[in-house]
Amino acid sequence: MAWYQFVPTQEAHQPAAAPQSGWDRLREAQAEAARNAQVAPLEPAPAPAAVAAPVAQQAYVAQPAMIAQPVAPVAHQMYYQPVEPAKPEPAKLTGDPNQEFYCRELDGSWSLRNMNAIMKEFPFFFLGSSKPPSKPSRDQTPIPPACTMSTMYTQTPVTLPLLGRGSHLITPHIVTNVPDIAKVKCGLLHLFLQHTSAALTLNENWDQDVRKDMSTSLDRLVPEDSDGRGLYLHDAEGEDDMPAHIKCALIGASVSVPITNGKLNTGTWQGIWFLEFRNGKNRRKVLATVQGERL
């Protein structure tokens, strides 16, 4: 039965050490076994093609029933990992438009630029500030009007009509009293109700019965303490006081609606609701914020 044995490798650039007596005995025993088995020693493996950088170890090939024979060093493909360029030290910006500093390019390289070049290529870059310097220097390139942002931000207070307790559709009233909606190509309308006993939401805009059912369902969910059972501690303004606060927390005091090409981009059956939870008619105010790209 054939067996294999591997000899530890030696450094290729150093001569092999003299065999010890134990190895001599082992070599003689293996050679004798090979002659008895009539097994011819294998020839050394042919050396591969020349390599760029030979491995600094001597390789051996195992052979049946005898010590391995040395062969040429094993070829290894050399791989080169690109080295990340060192990041330059951050420059202390002095405000001089001609000051030069390093900028990281899209390909990962670093290039030397000055502030004038940056201002021409990126007109909204102002050293971390969203506004241009109040007093630009004579050499600094001013921002032309065509490069100013086309985004608009406006806030309009809207007073709702006197509406009694219940759920009311107020979409037409909002559109009429917030004319900036028509000036936005793509943006948002945010409505914030400045009260804690009423609410805003988006819901059905066609069937009035939906609004009636919503009000009665909320009344069943958060009933008033009409029979004096002591359901609530806070009743300073009447039986409808604390239930109104709870309903406001459940529904919410704000809504956001997308604006597309000057119009509210609601669904087919969606409308803006105002829900009054107190008895009587109260003067309610809504703060409308419009933001987006100008038409």
C-alpha positions in Angstrom: 0.0 0.0 0.0 1.5 3.4 -1.0 1.9 6.2 1.5 2.8 9.8 1.2 5.0 12.0 3.3 5.7 15.7 3.0 8.9 17.4 4.1 8.8 20.9 5.6 9.8 23.5 3.1 13.1 25.5 3.3 13.9 29.0 2.3 14.8 29.0 -1.5 17.5 31.5 -1.2 19.4 29.5 1.6 21.2 26.2 1.0 19.7 23.1 2.4 21.0 22.0 5.7 23.0 18.8 6.0 20.8 15.8 6.7 20.8 14.4 10.1 21.5 10.8 11.0 17.8 10.1 11.6 16.9 11.3 8.1 19.7 9.2 6.6 18.3 6.1 8.2 14.8 7.0 7.0 16.0 7.7 3.4 17.8 4.3 3.3 14.8 2.5 4.6 12.5 4.1 2.0 15.0 3.5 -0.8 15.2 -0.1 0.1 11.4 -0.4 0.2 11.2 1.2 -3.2 13.7 -1.2 -4.7 11.9 -4.2 -3.2 8.6 -2.9 -4.6 10.2 -2.2 -7.9 8.9 1.4 -7.9 10.9 3.8 -9.9 11.4 7.2 -8.3 9.4 9.9 -9.9 11.2 12.6 -11.8 11.1 16.1 -10.5 8.1 18.0 -11.8 9.0 20.3 -14.7 9.5 23.9 -13.7 6.7 26.3 -14.8 7.2 29.4 -16.8 9.2 32.3 -15.3 7.3 34.2 -12.7 7.3 37.9 -11.8 8.1 37.2 -8.1 9.0 33.7 -6.9 7.7 32.5 -3.6 10.5 32.6 -0.9 10.0 28.9 0.0 11.1 25.6 -1.6 8.2 23.4 -2.6 8.3 19.6 -2.6 6.1 16.9 -4.4 5.1 13.8 -2.4 5.9 10.5 -4.1 4.7 7.0 -3.1 6.9 5.1 -0.7 9.8 7.5 -0.9 10.9 11.0 0.2 9.5 13.9 -1.9 11.8 15.3 -4.5 12.4 19.1 -4.7 10.9 21.0 -7.7 11.0 24.5 -9.0 9.2 27.2 -7.0 5.5 27.4 -7.4 4.3 30.3 -9.6 2.1 32.8 -8.0 0.2 35.6 -9.7 1.0 39.0 -8.2 -1.9 41.3 -7.4 -1.6 44.9 -6.7 -4.2 46.6 -4.5 -4.7 50.3 -5.4 -3.7 52.5 -2.5 -6.1 55.2 -1.4 -4.4 58.5 -1.7 -3.8 60.3 1.5 -6.4 62.9 2.4 -4.8 66.3 2.6 -5.0 68.2 5.8 -8.1 70.4 6.1 -7.4 73.9 5.1 -8.3 76.9 7.3 -10.7 78.9 5.2 -9.8 82.5 5.3 -12.7 83.9 3.2 -10.3 84.8 0.4 -12.0 83.9 -2.9 -8.6 83.1 -4.4 -7.6 80.8 -1.6 -6.7 77.3 -2.9 -7.6 74.1 -1.2 -8.1 70.4 -2.1 -11.4 69.0 -3.3 -12.5 65.4 -3.6 -13.5 64.5 -7.2 -16.1 61.9 -8.2 -13.4 59.4 -9.2 -11.9 59.6 -5.7 -8.9 61.8 -6.6 -7.9 65.1 -5.1 -7.6 68.3 -7.0 -6.5 71.8 -6.1 -9.1 74.5 -6.6 -9.9 78.0 -5.4 -13.1 79.5 -4.1 -13.8 81.4 -7.4 -13.9 78.1 -9.3 -16.1 76.5 -6.7 -18.5 79.4 -6.8 -18.8 79.3 -10.6 -19.4 75.5 -10.6 -21.6 75.3 -7.5 -23.4 78.6 -7.0 -25.1 77.3 -3.8 -21.9 76.4 -2.0 -21.2 78.9 0.7 -18.8 77.3 3.2 -21.6 75.4 5.0 -24.0 78.4 5.0 -27.4 78.4 3.2 -27.0 82.1 2.5 -24.4 84.1 0.5 -22.0 86.4 2.4 -23.7 89.7 3.3 -20.8 91.7 1.8 -19.1 89.7 -1.0 -15.6 90.8 -1.8 -14.8 92.5 -5.1 -13.2 89.4 -6.6 -16.0 87.1 -5.5 -18.3 86.0 -8.3 -21.9 87.1 -7.4 -24.8 84.7 -7.9 -26.9 85.6 -10.9 -30.6 85.7 -10.4 -31.0 82.7 -12.8 -29.1 80.6 -10.3 -31.2 81.4 -7.2 -33.3 78.6 -5.8 -36.8 78.4 -7.2 -38.3 77.0 -4.0 -40.8 79.1 -2.1 -41.9 79.0 1.5 -44.9 80.9 2.7 -47.2 80.8 5.8 -50.8 82.1 5.7 -53.1 82.2 8.7 -56.6 81.1 7.8 -59.6 81.7 10.0 -62.3 79.1 9.6 -66.0 80.1 9.4 -68.1 79.6 12.5 -68.9 75.9 12.4 -70.9 74.0 15.0 -70.1 70.7 16.5 -69.5 68.0 14.0 -67.3 67.1 11.0 -67.0 69.6 8.1 -65.4 69.6 4.7 -63.2 72.7 4.4 -61.2 72.0 1.2 -62.8 74.8 -0.9 -62.2 77.3 2.0 -58.5 76.4 2.2 -57.9 76.6 -1.5 -59.6 80.0 -1.7 -57.7 81.5 1.3 -54.3 80.1 0.5 -53.6 81.5 -3.0 -49.9 80.4 -2.9 -51.1 76.9 -3.7 -51.6 77.9 -7.3 -47.9 79.1 -7.5 -46.3 75.8 -6.7 -45.3 73.3 -9.4 -44.3 70.5 -6.9 -44.6 70.8 -3.2 -46.6 70.4 0.0 -49.4 72.2 1.8 -49.2 71.7 5.6 -52.2 72.7 7.7 -51.8 73.1 11.5 -54.8 73.7 13.7 -53.9 76.0 16.6 -56.4 74.4 19.1 -56.7 71.4 21.4 -60.4 70.7 21.3 -60.8 70.3 17.5 -59.0 68.3 14.8 -58.0 68.1 11.1 -58.0 65.0 8.9 -58.4 63.7 5.4 -61.4 61.6 4.5 -64.5 61.2 2.4 -65.4 64.3 0.4 -68.7 63.3 -1.3 -71.2 61.6 1.0 -72.2 63.8 4.0 -73.4 60.7 5.9 -69.7 59.7 6.3 -69.1 62.9 8.3 -72.2 62.4 10.4 -71.2 58.8 11.2 -67.7 59.9 12.1 -69.0 62.4 14.7 -71.4 59.9 16.3 -68.7 57.2 16.3 -66.3 59.5 18.2 -69.0 60.4 20.6 -69.6 56.7 21.4 -65.9 56.1 21.7 -65.3 59.0 24.0 -68.6 59.7 25.8 -69.3 62.8 27.9 -69.9 62.4 31.6 -73.5 63.6 31.3 -74.8 61.5 34.3 -72.1 62.6 36.7 -70.2 59.2 37.0 -66.9 61.1 37.4 -65.3 59.8 34.2 -62.9 62.7 34.0 -61.1 65.0 36.4 -60.9 67.9 33.9 -64.3 69.4 33.5 -63.6 73.1 34.0 -65.4 74.1 30.8 -68.2 71.7 30.8 -69.0 68.1 30.1 -67.7 68.3 26.5 -64.3 69.7 27.7 -62.2 66.6 28.4 -63.8 64.4 25.7 -62.9 67.1 23.1 -59.2 67.0 24.2 -59.2 63.2 23.9 -60.7 63.3 20.4 -58.2 65.9 19.3 -55.4 63.5 20.4 -56.9 60.6 18.6 -57.5 62.4 15.3 -54.6 64.9 15.2 -54.2 68.7 14.7 -52.4 68.7 11.3 -52.5 67.3 7.8 -50.1 67.5 4.8 -51.3 67.5 1.2 -49.1 67.3 -1.9 -49.3 70.1 -4.5 -48.8 69.3 -8.2 -49.0 72.0 -10.9 -50.8 74.5 -8.7 -53.4 72.1 -7.3 -53.9 69.9 -4.3 -53.1 66.4 -5.4 -55.7 64.5 -3.3 -57.4 61.3 -4.2 -60.7 61.3 -6.0 -62.7 60.9 -2.8 -60.4 62.7 -0.4 -61.1 66.0 1.2 -59.8 68.1 4.1 -62.0 67.8 7.2 -62.3 70.1 10.2 -63.8 68.4 13.2 -65.3 70.5 16.0 -65.7 68.6 19.3 -67.1 71.4 21.5 -70.7 72.5 21.8 -71.5 75.8 20.1 -69.7 77.7 17.4 -66.1 78.7 18.0 -63.6 80.8 16.1 -60.9 78.4 14.9 -57.5 79.3 13.2 -55.4 77.2 10.9 -51.8 78.0 9.9 -51.2 77.1 6.3 -47.5 76.5 5.2 -46.8 76.2 1.5 -43.4 75.0 0.3 -42.2 73.7 -3.1 -40.9 74.6 -6.5 -42.3 77.6 -8.1 -44.3 77.3 -11.3 
